[in-house]
Structures are given as structure tokens and as C-alpha cells.
Amino acid sequence: MFVINNLPHTADIRVRIDADSREEIFTGGLHHLNNVLQENACSGEEQKWSVVQPLQLKSFDLSSLFIEFLSEVLTLSYTERVLYCKLEIKVLGQMEIECKLYGKPVGRFNEDVKAVTYHEADIICDEAGKWHTNLILDI
């Protein structure tokens, strides 16, 4: 289970994601991005997704991989006009992710997200085995 807490920020949307696993950090980030693009569009009952997008990325560490993953999802969302609501992770290592995104077409987004920033995006695992990161979206 992941928890997202809003953190005040002057020009961006800033949240803290707390999760039980690395996979849930990525799922929580995707959930938050979608909720900013179109509030509550992915919530509710399980849907049949009309769009399936495979995705493979490599980066130099887990925190960069997280930001590059969300940046790629944001780009795909805008270019394909799709809200990707479900994440199925096949491989998630320190430097790579292989997954499928499931989504639905949307006419427009309610908010314009310009970028997913690297600022404060260090993913850490605490002594209790809980995972944490901050996520800042430039709007």
C-alpha cells in the first residue's frame, strides 16, 4: 500500500510517497501523475483497458529511473491522448524497469503538467523496510 501526502510548494505540485515496496513507489507516482492530469479518472471499479503500452527503460540509479519512467508516461499520455491507469511491472531493478501500462483514451486533460522534476526525488528505504520519495510536478 502506498500513501501520498501533499506538501506545500509555491509553483509546482509536490507530494511525498510512502510505500511498502519499490514497485509501490512507481505505482504511487503513476497514480499521482494521473490524478493531476485528470482528477479521479482512474479510480473506481476495475476497468477494461483499451490501450496497452509496453515500456522498457534503463537509467543509472533507481531515483533517476523513477523520474524517467514518469516522464515517459507523461510524454505518452500527451502524444497518444491516453490516461495510463494501471501498471503491471515485470522487472524492476536498481537501474531498469520492464512493464506494461494499461489505459484509456481521453479527450483532454484538466491540468497541464510540464515536467516531472528530479528535485528531491531520492528514493530511500528506511530501517523498517519502508520506501519513501518526494515527487514534484512542474505545472
N, C-alpha and C positions, 0 to 999 in steps of 0.2 A: 504494500500500500504506500502511495506517495502522498505527501501533504504539500500544498502550495500556499505560501504566505506572502501577501502583498507587502512591499517595502517602499516607503516614500522616496520619490525621485523627482527632480524638477522637470525634466524634458522627456523622459523615457518611462517605460513601464518596467519596473524592477520587482522581481519576486525571488523568494528563497524556496528551493525544492528540497524536501527531506524525504528520503526513501529507504526501503529495506534492501535494495539491490541496485547495481549499476543499470540493469535493464529498466527498473522503475524510474530512475533518473531520466532516461531517454523517453520513456512513455509519458512521464510528467511534463517534460519540456514540450513534447508534441501536443499534449493536451492544452497546455497554457497558450502556446502559439495559436492553436485553432480557436481557443476561446477569445483571444484578442481579435483575430480576423473576423469571426462571426460568433458572437456570444451564444452559448448553449446549443450550437448547431450539431455537435457530436454527442450530446447527452441523450439519455433515454434508452429505450429498448435496443437490443442488438439489431442492426440493420443488415440488409443485403447490399454489399458494396458493388457498385457498377464499374469502379476503376480499381485496378490492381497494378501497383508500380513496384517492380523490384529495384533495390538500391544497394550498391556496394561502395564503401568509402574506406580510405586509409588516411591516417594522419600520424603525427609524431608523438601524440600522447592522448590520453582519454578526454581531457578537458577540451582540447582542440577538436577532437573527433566529435564531441557533443555539439559544439558550435557549428562545425562544418555540416553535420547531419541536419541540424535545424535550418541552416542557411540553404541547404539543398532542397529541403521540404518547402521552404518559403518560395524559392525560385520556381519549383514545380507547381506549387499552388497558384502562383500568378500566371505562369505561362500556359498552364493547362486549364485554369479556372476550376480547380478541384480542391476540396477540403479533405485532407487525409486524416481520417479519424481513428484508424486502428493501425497498430504497429505489431508486426509479427517478426521477432528477432530470431534469426537462425544462428548467427555467430556474433558475439560481442567480446572483443578482446581489448587490450590496452590501446591498440592502435588501429583496429579495424572493426567495421560493422557490415554485416550482410543481413538484409531484412526485406520484408515486403510491407508496403504501405497500402492500406485499403481506404478508398474514399468515395466521394460523391461529387458530381458537378454542382457548381453554384453559379448563380448569375452575377453576383458581385459580393465584395467583402464590406463589412461595416466599418472596418478600421484599416488604415494603410500602415503596414509595418515596413519600414525602410530597410532595416537590417537587424540581424542578431549579432550582438556585440561580444567581444572576447573579454571585456572589462568585468572583473570579479567572477569569472566563470571557472574557477578552480574547483574541480570535483575532488572531494575528500571522503575518506571512510574513517569514522571515528573509532575509538577503542571498543565501543559496543557493537561495531559492525554495521552501523547506520551510515548511509551515504547522504552527502549534502553538496549543494551548489547554489550559487546565485545566477539568475538569468536576467539580462537586461535587453529589452527590445527597443530599438530606436523607432519612434513613431513620428 
